[in-house]
């Protein structure tokens, strides 16, 4: 059965813009609720989908961090070409890593990395999580257990190459995070089952922003944007964005 693909979104409102970035194996659905919340309060919100995401898991094998980052850059270019000269970046997990990269690559008003990994030594968790994602997708497709088992064997043989590239990206951003001077709200779920929560402390200590906050969510797990504290998260991100020094209204 062919599953309906999620779509990127571009929700226009005021002149202040926010780029919303999803995580590895995720898609725009992970940040769409946040986008709607902010859009209703006057922010233009752009949520791209990285190549290889949002479709069959095998598509991940044909891409990698360079292509994903290029999609982020394309989204920034779209905002600027559409007249949005000032923007902030909020990102979940891999998207949080990219929000940090945006912080030292572009002139951004602020960044909100959510559950962003600082350490690449989480290979087993990544492998398990990616395999679980692939299995769920195939189950939704209505494939038999025999088909799923056979296809997962092939998937497991090839996905490590992508995970190696992802680990290298995490290492690179960690090493460059000291260059960040943009205001930052670092968000971390206390019950994060995917990454080492100490990553949040690392980024808080590493970045050189004069305006930086570290916010913990005691009852949340990794996909914090869809979790039990999402309402509070939305409010906190909105308050942070409102505190920034925007020259446009």
C-alpha positions, 0 to 999 in steps of 0.5 A: 500500500502506498502511504501518503507523503507528508508535505513541507509547509510555508505558513505566511503571517507577519514579517518575522519568520521562523524556520522549523526543522524536523529530526532524523527519520522524521518529517514536517509533521513533527514541527507542524503543530508548533508552526501553526501555534506561532503562525497564529501569533503573527510569525511566518513559519517554514517547515521543509522536509529533508531528502530521503525523509517522509517516504519509504525508509530505503530512500534514506540510503540514497542521501545524507547530511550534505543533502539535508543541509542543502535543503535547510539552505534552500529553505533559508533562501526561500524565506529571504527571496519571499521578503523575510530578511529576519528569521529564527530557527527552531529544530528538533534532534537533527533539526536542533543540530542544524539550528546550531549550524544555522547559528554560526552560518547565517545571520539569525535572530535566535535559535531553539535547539530541541533535544539536539545531540552533542555526542556521536557515541550513540550508534546503537540507539540510532541503529535501533531507532532507525530500524524501528522506524523502517519496520513501522513504515513497512507495517503501515504499508501492509507488508507481511512479516516475511517481507519485512524481515527480508527487507530489514536485513538489506536495510541494516546492511546499508544504513550504517554508512548514513549513520556514520555521516550523521555522526560526523555532522554531530561532531562537526557542529559540536566543535563549531558551536563555540562560534554561536553568538545569537540568542539561544533557548536550549530545550531538553527532555528529561526523559529523552530515550534517544540522546544523552541529555547532557548534550544540553549542558554541553551546548549551553556551556559552549555557545558564546551567546550573551542571551542564552537559556536552558529549559528542561521538560521533566515529563517529556521524551525525545520527540518533545514537540508532540509530547505531554508538555508541548503546550508549555513548549509552545508558550516558552518558544513564543516567549523567547521569540517575542524577547528577541530584538526584531527590527520588523513587526 
